Amino acid sequence: MEETKTFPKARLSNKQRYILMTACNTPAPFSDIFGQSTGALRNMKEFFKTSGMKYGGKCVWTGKNKKTLPNHIKHRIEKWL
């Protein structure tokens, strides 16, 4: 391994972007308050930042027993692609 000031050295190009998508059963305001979705997003952002990729956006789908993806989330995903 190469010795650098930051450990480990980023191997992926900085031009690559990533999108984080997650789903949880907790309703919207409580999922943010109790950190059910934000904790996972924070850890994944740290991982991809270390690997050298740029943050492209996040998408959180909250709520219980929803069978289909809401339109506002579909539009957000299409905007990023």
Secondary structure, DSSP 4 states (H G I P E B T S, - for coil): ----SSSSPP-S-TT-EEEEEEEESS-HHHHHHTTTTHHHHHHHHHHHHHHTPEEEEEEEEE-SS--S--HHHHHHHHHH-
